[in-house]
Amino acid sequence: MTPRPDGGVAAHLGEIERTFREQYGRAVAVLIRVFGDIDVAEEAVQDAFAVAVQRWPSTGVPPSPAGWIITTARNRAIDRLRREASRDDRHAEALRIQPGDEEPEEVAVRDDRLRLISRSVSPNLFPIRTCSVCPR
């Protein structure tokens, strides 16, 4: 990669735009063929162009912009798939290390007042007195 002699950021952005218009479809098609997933391919190519916008103004446009985009996108897609493949293992490891997030076990309520209230509102105990609180 050689920086352009004029060093203009606008010139680099123009080159990125031209590469995007000309090579986006090809890059997505190549990655779909490699990974078999349109979502992964499109997201990886978009990430590659985002990296190009950050890097190309300072490092210059590479000799083969399409090849750079495809290679960067393929590496991004591989990284994403590896992260997703190890996600379940990482979550299991986190749960094993930090078991404090478990749901508390339900325990029987040992409150005499609660028992007294539930017995006093029972319509079987005092049918006449509790009729006013019982739905009709």
N, CA, C and O atoms as a DFTB+ gen file, in Angstrom:
544 C
 N C O
     1  1       0.830      -1.167       0.000
     2  2       0.000       0.000       0.000
     3  2       0.880       1.236       0.000
     4  3       1.796       1.379       0.810
     5  1       0.584       2.090      -0.898
     6  2       1.358       3.326      -0.953
     7  2       0.424       4.506      -0.812
     8  3      -0.608       4.567      -1.481
     9  1       0.773       5.445       0.051
    10  2      -0.067       6.615       0.181
    11  2      -0.017       7.446      -1.093
    12  3       1.020       7.510      -1.753
    13  1      -1.096       8.061      -1.430
    14  2      -1.148       8.897      -2.621
    15  2      -0.327      10.154      -2.369
    16  3      -0.275      10.652      -1.244
    17  1       0.313      10.666      -3.415
    18  2       1.158      11.842      -3.199
    19  2       0.373      13.076      -2.749
    20  3       0.891      13.892      -1.986
    21  1      -0.884      13.221      -3.217
    22  2      -1.643      14.400      -2.805
    23  2      -2.127      14.280      -1.369
    24  3      -2.361      15.290      -0.706
    25  1      -2.282      13.029      -0.874
    26  2      -2.653      12.798       0.515
    27  2      -4.043      13.289       0.874
    28  3      -4.361      13.392       2.059
    29  1      -4.872      13.594      -0.093
    30  2      -6.200      14.123       0.192
    31  2      -7.155      13.045       0.669
    32  3      -7.272      11.979       0.064
    33  1      -7.834      13.345       1.766
    34  2      -8.803      12.413       2.312
    35  2      -9.966      12.255       1.345
    36  3     -10.505      11.158       1.197
    37  1     -10.353      13.332       0.689
    38  2     -11.474      13.278      -0.263
    39  2     -11.156      12.338      -1.420
    40  3     -12.041      11.634      -1.905
    41  1      -9.910      12.320      -1.865
    42  2      -9.527      11.421      -2.952
    43  2      -9.644       9.966      -2.508
    44  3     -10.083       9.111      -3.277
    45  1      -9.253       9.688      -1.273
    46  2      -9.350       8.323      -0.751
    47  2     -10.811       7.916      -0.579
    48  3     -11.186       6.783      -0.881
    49  1     -11.627       8.841      -0.095
    50  2     -13.047       8.519       0.055
    51  2     -13.696       8.286      -1.298
    52  3     -14.568       7.429      -1.435
    53  1     -13.276       9.041      -2.288
    54  2     -13.783       8.817      -3.643
    55  2     -13.387       7.440      -4.159
    56  3     -14.180       6.780      -4.830
    57  1     -12.183       7.005      -3.857
    58  2     -11.728       5.672      -4.253
    59  2     -12.516       4.588      -3.518
    60  3     -12.851       3.556      -4.100
    61  1     -12.807       4.821      -2.253
    62  2     -13.607       3.863      -1.477
    63  2     -15.019       3.780      -2.056
    64  3     -15.575       2.690      -2.189
    65  1     -15.598       4.929      -2.399
    66  2     -16.940       4.929      -2.993
    67  2     -16.950       4.177      -4.321
    68  3     -17.859       3.392      -4.590
    69  1     -15.933       4.420      -5.150
    70  2     -15.855       3.727      -6.440
    71  2     -15.707       2.225      -6.222
    72  3     -16.349       1.433      -6.912
    73  1     -14.868       1.829      -5.271
    74  2     -14.678       0.412      -4.976
    75  2     -15.982      -0.194      -4.461
    76  3     -16.329      -1.321      -4.812
    77  1     -16.695       0.549      -3.636
    78  2     -17.961       0.060      -3.116
    79  2     -18.955      -0.178      -4.249
    80  3     -19.576      -1.238      -4.322
    81  1     -19.102       0.805      -5.127
    82  2     -20.057       0.662      -6.244
    83  2     -19.687      -0.499      -7.162
    84  3     -20.561      -1.232      -7.623
    85  1     -18.405      -0.664      -7.424
    86  2     -17.973      -1.669      -8.396
    87  2     -17.814      -3.064      -7.795
    88  3     -18.036      -4.052      -8.495
    89  1     -17.441      -3.174      -6.531
    90  2     -17.034      -4.467      -5.990
    91  2     -17.909      -5.011      -4.872
    92  3     -17.694      -6.141      -4.435
    93  1     -18.894      -4.246      -4.390
    94  2     -19.710      -4.719      -3.273
    95  2     -20.422      -6.026      -3.614
    96  3     -20.365      -6.985      -2.845
    97  1     -21.087      -6.063      -4.757
    98  2     -21.829      -7.271      -5.149
    99  2     -20.928      -8.476      -5.302
   100  3     -21.270      -9.580      -4.878
   101  1     -19.766      -8.256      -5.915
   102  2     -18.810      -9.353      -6.103
   103  2     -18.308      -9.873      -4.757
   104  3     -18.210     -11.082      -4.550
   105  1     -17.990      -8.954      -3.842
   106  2     -17.478      -9.368      -2.529
   107  2     -18.537     -10.158      -1.761
   108  3     -18.224     -11.170      -1.134
   109  1     -19.782      -9.700      -1.809
   110  2     -20.853     -10.420      -1.114
   111  2     -21.045     -11.796      -1.743
   112  3     -21.227     -12.782      -1.029
   113  1     -21.006     -11.873      -3.081
   114  2     -21.182     -13.162      -3.761
   115  2     -20.076     -14.149      -3.387
   116  3     -20.337     -15.331      -3.160
   117  1     -18.845     -13.654      -3.327
   118  2     -17.725     -14.531      -2.957
   119  2     -17.923     -15.067      -1.541
   120  3     -17.710     -16.254      -1.292
   121  1     -18.327     -14.203      -0.617
   122  2     -18.486     -14.644       0.770
   123  2     -19.709     -15.534       0.959
   124  3     -19.705     -16.418       1.816
   125  1     -20.743     -15.312       0.174
   126  2     -21.894     -16.223       0.241
   127  2     -21.467     -17.610      -0.208
   128  3     -21.876     -18.616       0.371
   129  1     -20.644     -17.653      -1.243
   130  2     -20.150     -18.942      -1.729
   131  2     -19.272     -19.618      -0.676
   132  3     -19.299     -20.841      -0.542
   133  1     -18.503     -18.840       0.064
   134  2     -17.606     -19.404       1.075
   135  2     -18.377     -19.850       2.322
   136  3     -18.161     -20.952       2.826
   137  1     -19.287     -18.983       2.824
   138  2     -19.944     -19.249       4.105
   139  2     -21.362     -19.776       3.977
   140  3     -21.880     -20.377       4.917
   141  1     -21.993     -19.565       2.846
   142  2     -23.345     -20.062       2.635
   143  2     -24.419     -19.295       3.394
   144  3     -25.522     -19.807       3.582
   145  1     -24.115     -18.079       3.834
   146  2     -25.072     -17.293       4.605
   147  2     -25.018     -15.844       4.140
   148  3     -23.979     -15.189       4.231
   149  1     -26.144     -15.355       3.643
   150  2     -26.195     -13.989       3.115
   151  2     -25.955     -12.964       4.219
   152  3     -25.216     -12.000       4.015
   153  1     -26.568     -13.158       5.380
   154  2     -26.415     -12.192       6.472
   155  2     -24.960     -12.052       6.907
   156  3     -24.465     -10.942       7.097
   157  1     -24.292     -13.167       7.061
   158  2     -22.884     -13.133       7.464
   159  2     -22.056     -12.430       6.399
   160  3     -21.188     -11.618       6.720
   161  1     -22.319     -12.738       5.136
   162  2     -21.555     -12.149       4.035
   163  2     -21.761     -10.640       3.959
   164  3     -20.792      -9.886       3.873
   165  1     -23.009     -10.200       3.989
   166  2     -23.276      -8.764       3.880
   167  2     -22.704      -7.986       5.060
   168  3     -22.130      -6.912       4.879
   169  1     -22.859      -8.523       6.257
   170  2     -22.343      -7.823       7.428
   171  2     -20.819      -7.744       7.399
   172  3     -20.240      -6.726       7.777
   173  1     -20.177      -8.809       6.956
   174  2     -18.715      -8.814       6.898
   175  2     -18.205      -7.821       5.857
   176  3     -17.212      -7.134       6.098
   177  1     -18.862      -7.737       4.717
   178  2     -18.435      -6.788       3.682
   179  2     -18.655      -5.352       4.167
   180  3     -17.818      -4.483       3.923
   181  1     -19.754      -5.104       4.838
   182  2     -19.982      -3.761       5.383
   183  2     -18.918      -3.410       6.416
   184  3     -18.432      -2.280       6.441
   185  1     -18.554      -4.363       7.265
   186  2     -17.485      -4.126       8.235
   187  2     -16.167      -3.828       7.528
   188  3     -15.412      -2.956       7.958
   189  1     -15.891      -4.554       6.443
   190  2     -14.645      -4.345       5.703
   191  2     -14.601      -2.943       5.103
   192  3     -13.552      -2.298       5.125
   193  1     -15.719      -2.462       4.570
   194  2     -15.737      -1.105       4.035
   195  2     -15.607      -0.067       5.146
   196  3     -15.008       0.988       4.935
   197  1     -16.152      -0.346       6.310
   198  2     -15.981       0.572       7.441
   199  2     -14.517       0.655       7.848
   200  3     -14.024       1.735       8.172
   201  1     -13.824      -0.471       7.835
   202  2     -12.395      -0.480       8.140
   203  2     -11.630       0.274       7.058
   204  3     -10.678       0.995       7.355
   205  1     -12.043       0.108       5.807
   206  2     -11.387       0.815       4.704
   207  2     -11.520       2.327       4.869
   208  3     -10.569       3.063       4.606
   209  1     -12.677       2.791       5.295
   210  2     -12.878       4.223       5.510
   211  2     -11.940       4.735       6.602
   212  3     -11.472       5.872       6.534
   213  1     -11.666       3.910       7.598
   214  2     -10.763       4.320       8.678
   215  2      -9.298       4.253       8.259
   216  3      -8.518       5.144       8.597
   217  1      -8.918       3.216       7.533
   218  2      -7.496       2.973       7.273
   219  2      -6.967       3.593       5.980
   220  3      -5.857       4.125       5.965
   221  1      -7.727       3.533       4.919
   222  2      -7.190       3.946       3.619
   223  2      -6.752       5.408       3.562
   224  3      -5.770       5.702       2.881
   225  1      -7.419       6.333       4.233
   226  2      -6.900       7.704       4.171
   227  2      -5.500       7.847       4.758
   228  3      -4.731       8.697       4.309
   229  1      -5.158       7.037       5.748
   230  2      -3.823       7.169       6.348
   231  2      -2.797       6.244       5.698
   232  3      -1.629       6.616       5.586
   233  1      -3.199       5.057       5.270
   234  2      -2.227       4.110       4.705
   235  2      -2.218       4.099       3.183
   236  3      -1.296       3.561       2.570
   237  1      -3.217       4.679       2.582
   238  2      -3.296       4.678       1.121
   239  2      -4.145       3.516       0.623
   240  3      -4.396       2.546       1.338
   241  1      -4.574       3.646      -0.617
   242  2      -5.399       2.602      -1.229
   243  2      -4.497       1.430      -1.599
   244  3      -3.440       1.637      -2.196
   245  1      -4.888       0.208      -1.260
   246  2      -4.047      -0.950      -1.592
   247  2      -4.009      -1.175      -3.108
   248  3      -4.861      -0.663      -3.835
   249  1      -3.027      -1.934      -3.576
   250  2      -2.914      -2.189      -5.016
   251  2      -4.152      -2.889      -5.595
   252  3      -4.529      -2.640      -6.740
   253  1      -4.776      -3.757      -4.808
   254  2      -5.994      -4.440      -5.242
   255  2      -7.095      -4.175      -4.217
   256  3      -7.256      -4.952      -3.277
   257  1      -7.853      -3.097      -4.381
   258  2      -8.869      -2.763      -3.376
   259  2      -9.920      -3.858      -3.212
   260  3     -10.349      -4.133      -2.091
   261  1     -10.337      -4.482      -4.297
   262  2     -11.348      -5.542      -4.207
   263  2     -10.811      -6.727      -3.414
   264  3     -11.514      -7.286      -2.572
   265  1      -9.576      -7.107      -3.681
   266  2      -8.961      -8.207      -2.933
   267  2      -8.831      -7.888      -1.453
   268  3      -9.047      -8.747      -0.599
   269  1      -8.473      -6.630      -1.155
   270  2      -8.348      -6.210       0.247
   271  2      -9.696      -6.302       0.930
   272  3      -9.785      -6.805       2.050
   273  1     -10.754      -5.823       0.277
   274  2     -12.104      -5.848       0.858
   275  2     -12.541      -7.292       1.104
   276  3     -13.054      -7.610       2.177
   277  1     -12.344      -8.159       0.122
   278  2     -12.778      -9.555       0.251
   279  2     -12.006     -10.256       1.361
   280  3     -12.589     -10.985       2.163
   281  1     -10.696     -10.036       1.409
   282  2      -9.880     -10.676       2.445
   283  2     -10.268     -10.178       3.829
   284  3     -10.418     -10.974       4.756
   285  1     -10.431      -8.881       3.974
   286  2     -10.815      -8.317       5.270
   287  2     -12.196      -8.815       5.682
   288  3     -12.408      -9.166       6.843
   289  1     -13.129      -8.848       4.744
   290  2     -14.485      -9.316       5.043
   291  2     -14.478     -10.789       5.433
   292  3     -15.174     -11.191       6.365
   293  1     -13.694     -11.592       4.724
   294  2     -13.614     -13.020       5.053
   295  2     -13.051     -13.215       6.459
   296  3     -13.552     -14.044       7.219
   297  1     -12.014     -12.456       6.809
   298  2     -11.442     -12.559       8.154
   299  2     -12.433     -12.110       9.220
   300  3     -12.513     -12.717      10.288
   301  1     -13.191     -11.048       8.937
   302  2     -14.215     -10.588       9.884
   303  2     -15.294     -11.651      10.080
   304  3     -15.732     -11.899      11.203
   305  1     -15.717     -12.274       8.985
   306  2     -16.757     -13.307       9.080
   307  2     -16.257     -14.513       9.872
   308  3     -16.995     -15.074      10.682
   309  1     -15.025     -14.906       9.645
   310  2     -14.452     -16.035      10.388
   311  2     -14.394     -15.708      11.880
   312  3     -14.736     -16.543      12.717
   313  1     -13.959     -14.490      12.207
   314  2     -13.904     -14.076      13.611
   315  2     -15.292     -14.113      14.248
   316  3     -15.455     -14.580      15.375
   317  1     -16.284     -13.618      13.518
   318  2     -17.656     -13.605      14.052
   319  2     -18.164     -15.022      14.286
   320  3     -18.748     -15.307      15.331
   321  1     -17.945     -15.912      13.320
   322  2     -18.419     -17.287      13.463
   323  2     -17.704     -18.004      14.606
   324  3     -18.320     -18.804      15.310
   325  1     -16.436     -17.733      14.797
   326  2     -15.706     -18.333      15.920
   327  2     -16.245     -17.836      17.254
   328  3     -16.410     -18.611      18.196
   329  1     -16.518     -16.530      17.324
   330  2     -17.089     -15.972      18.557
   331  2     -18.430     -16.598      18.866
   332  3     -18.696     -16.969      20.009
   333  1     -19.279     -16.718      17.855
   334  2     -20.601     -17.299      18.069
   335  2     -20.523     -18.776      18.432
   336  3     -21.338     -19.265      19.215
   337  1     -19.551     -19.489      17.872
   338  2     -19.411     -20.915      18.170
   339  2     -18.973     -21.149      19.607
   340  3     -19.338     -22.157      20.211
   341  1     -18.200     -20.232      20.154
   342  2     -17.716     -20.427      21.521
   343  2     -18.583     -19.726      22.553
   344  3     -18.260     -19.757      23.740
   345  1     -19.670     -19.099      22.138
   346  2     -20.516     -18.344      23.066
   347  2     -21.101     -19.231      24.164
   348  3     -21.056     -18.864      25.338
   349  1     -21.648     -20.391      23.800
   350  2     -22.259     -21.269      24.804
   351  2     -21.230     -21.738      25.831
   352  3     -21.521     -21.810      27.024
   353  1     -20.028     -22.056      25.356
   354  2     -18.975     -22.483      26.281
   355  2     -18.597     -21.358      27.247
   356  3     -18.392     -21.592      28.438
   357  1     -18.507     -20.136      26.719
   358  2     -18.155     -19.001      27.575
   359  2     -19.239     -18.727      28.600
   360  3     -18.935     -18.401      29.747
   361  1     -20.504     -18.854      28.205
   362  2     -21.591     -18.636      29.156
   363  2     -21.599     -19.714      30.236
   364  3     -21.818     -19.411      31.408
   365  1     -21.367     -20.953      29.858
   366  2     -21.318     -22.038      30.837
   367  2     -20.161     -21.827      31.806
   368  3     -20.302     -22.059      33.006
   369  1     -19.028     -21.391      31.291
   370  2     -17.868     -21.132      32.142
   371  2     -18.158     -19.984      33.107
   372  3     -17.769     -20.038      34.273
   373  1     -18.837     -18.955      32.625
   374  2     -19.170     -17.821      33.488
   375  2     -20.121     -18.250      34.607
   376  3     -19.980     -17.805      35.746
   377  1     -21.070     -19.096      34.290
   378  2     -21.984     -19.584      35.319
   379  2     -21.265     -20.458      36.337
   380  3     -21.574     -20.426      37.528
   381  1     -20.302     -21.240      35.854
   382  2     -19.546     -22.096      36.757
   383  2     -18.673     -21.266      37.698
   384  3     -18.536     -21.597      38.875
   385  1     -18.095     -20.206      37.186
   386  2     -17.216     -19.363      37.999
   387  2     -18.007     -18.539      38.992
   388  3     -17.585     -18.370      40.137
   389  1     -19.151     -18.022      38.568
   390  2     -19.923     -17.115      39.412
   391  2     -21.339     -17.659      39.609
   392  3     -22.264     -17.251      38.908
   393  1     -21.508     -18.578      40.561
   394  2     -22.819     -19.192      40.753
   395  2     -23.786     -18.331      41.553
   396  3     -24.864     -18.817      41.894
   397  1     -23.467     -17.099      41.865
   398  2     -24.310     -16.248      42.690
   399  2     -25.575     -15.768      41.995
   400  3     -26.439     -15.184      42.648
   401  1     -25.714     -15.992      40.698
   402  2     -26.872     -15.503      39.975
   403  2     -28.006     -16.512      39.912
   404  3     -28.951     -16.321      39.146
   405  1     -27.939     -17.570      40.689
   406  2     -28.976     -18.596      40.643
   407  2     -30.259     -18.077      41.272
   408  3     -30.240     -17.196      42.133
   409  1     -31.360     -18.636      40.828
   410  2     -32.661     -18.282      41.387
   411  2     -32.759     -18.838      42.808
   412  3     -32.373     -19.981      43.049
   413  1     -33.267     -18.047      43.744
   414  2     -33.420     -18.575      45.109
   415  2     -34.528     -19.616      45.149
   416  3     -35.541     -19.508      44.457
   417  1     -34.305     -20.618      45.972
   418  2     -35.308     -21.672      46.093
   419  2     -36.496     -21.144      46.884
   420  3     -36.343     -20.361      47.822
   421  1     -37.682     -21.589      46.484
   422  2     -38.867     -21.178      47.212
   423  2     -38.970     -21.995      48.495
   424  3     -38.835     -23.218      48.485
   425  1     -39.208     -21.307      49.571
   426  2     -39.351     -21.966      50.857
   427  2     -40.769     -21.747      51.371
   428  3     -41.416     -20.746      51.063
   429  1     -41.228     -22.699      52.152
   430  2     -42.567     -22.580      52.718
   431  2     -42.608     -21.395      53.680
   432  3     -41.677     -21.166      54.453
   433  1     -43.691     -20.661      53.612
   434  2     -43.850     -19.507      54.487
   435  2     -44.191     -20.001      55.887
   436  3     -45.137     -20.769      56.065
   437  1     -43.439     -19.571      56.857
   438  2     -43.659     -20.007      58.236
   439  2     -44.153     -18.814      59.058
   440  3     -43.585     -18.460      60.091
   441  1     -45.196     -18.233      58.573
   442  2     -45.723     -17.072      59.258
   443  2     -47.108     -17.419      59.817
   444  3     -48.025     -17.739      59.060
   445  1     -47.254     -17.353      61.142
   446  2     -48.531     -17.688      61.781
   447  2     -49.624     -16.697      61.426
   448  3     -50.798     -17.057      61.336
   449  1     -49.229     -15.439      61.225
   450  2     -50.244     -14.439      60.884
   451  2     -50.849     -14.714      59.515
   452  3     -52.055     -14.546      59.330
   453  1     -50.031     -15.133      58.553
   454  2     -50.538     -15.452      57.225
   455  2     -51.499     -16.636      57.285
   456  3     -52.531     -16.641      56.613
   457  1     -51.160     -17.624      58.082
   458  2     -52.025     -18.777      58.249
   459  2     -53.356     -18.369      58.897
   460  3     -54.417     -18.856      58.505
   461  1     -53.291     -17.488      59.872
   462  2     -54.483     -17.007      60.551
   463  2     -55.385     -16.220      59.608
   464  3     -56.605     -16.379      59.629
   465  1     -54.787     -15.377      58.789
   466  2     -55.566     -14.589      57.826
   467  2     -56.238     -15.499      56.818
   468  3     -57.416     -15.320      56.508
   469  1     -55.498     -16.480      56.299
   470  2     -56.095     -17.363      55.302
   471  2     -57.236     -18.187      55.900
   472  3     -58.201     -18.488      55.197
   473  1     -57.150     -18.552      57.158
   474  2     -58.229     -19.307      57.799
   475  2     -59.433     -18.422      58.111
   476  3     -60.578     -18.869      58.047
   477  1     -59.160     -17.169      58.448
   478  2     -60.273     -16.302      58.819
   479  2     -61.068     -15.834      57.599
   480  3     -62.223     -15.436      57.747
   481  1     -60.497     -15.870      56.428
   482  2     -61.235     -15.446      55.247
   483  2     -61.874     -16.626      54.532
   484  3     -62.595     -16.428      53.555
   485  1     -61.643     -17.788      54.969
   486  2     -62.211     -18.950      54.314
   487  2     -63.729     -18.951      54.465
   488  3     -64.212     -18.861      55.594
   489  1     -64.499     -19.047      53.393
   490  2     -65.959     -19.035      53.494
   491  2     -66.499     -20.279      54.194
   492  3     -67.647     -20.264      54.640
   493  1     -65.735     -21.334      54.307
   494  2     -66.197     -22.547      54.979
   495  2     -66.249     -22.380      56.490
   496  3     -67.018     -23.062      57.167
   497  1     -65.430     -21.472      57.023
   498  2     -65.391     -21.297      58.461
   499  2     -66.590     -20.500      58.977
   500  3     -67.319     -20.946      59.863
   501  1     -66.768     -19.349      58.418
   502  2     -67.848     -18.468      58.872
   503  2     -68.644     -18.003      57.646
   504  3     -68.386     -16.918      57.125
   505  1     -69.586     -18.789      57.189
   506  2     -70.309     -18.429      55.971
   507  2     -71.086     -17.121      56.090
   508  3     -71.208     -16.402      55.098
   509  1     -71.592     -16.803      57.215
   510  2     -72.419     -15.596      57.347
   511  2     -71.544     -14.353      57.393
   512  3     -71.832     -13.374      56.706
   513  1     -70.501     -14.374      58.176
   514  2     -69.658     -13.179      58.322
   515  2     -68.849     -12.889      57.073
   516  3     -68.555     -11.724      56.807
   517  1     -68.482     -13.884      56.304
   518  2     -67.609     -13.636      55.157
   519  2     -68.367     -13.420      53.863
   520  3     -67.747     -13.227      52.816
   521  1     -69.689     -13.447      53.905
   522  2     -70.459     -13.242      52.677
   523  2     -70.231     -11.872      52.087
   524  3     -70.298     -11.713      50.868
   525  1     -69.969     -10.893      52.897
   526  2     -69.777      -9.554      52.367
   527  2     -68.466      -9.438      51.600
   528  3     -68.340      -8.575      50.732
   529  1     -67.507     -10.273      51.896
   530  2     -66.231     -10.231      51.175
   531  2     -66.155     -11.257      50.068
   532  3     -65.221     -11.217      49.266
   533  1     -67.104     -12.179      49.995
   534  2     -67.089     -13.202      48.964
   535  2     -67.771     -12.676      47.699
   536  3     -68.806     -12.016      47.797
   537  1     -67.230     -12.945      46.544
   538  2     -67.905     -12.509      45.320
   539  2     -69.169     -13.324      45.091
   540  3     -69.237     -14.505      45.429
   541  1     -70.149     -12.680      44.520
   542  2     -71.431     -13.370      44.293
   543  2     -71.513     -13.928      42.912
   544  3     -72.519     -14.538      42.551
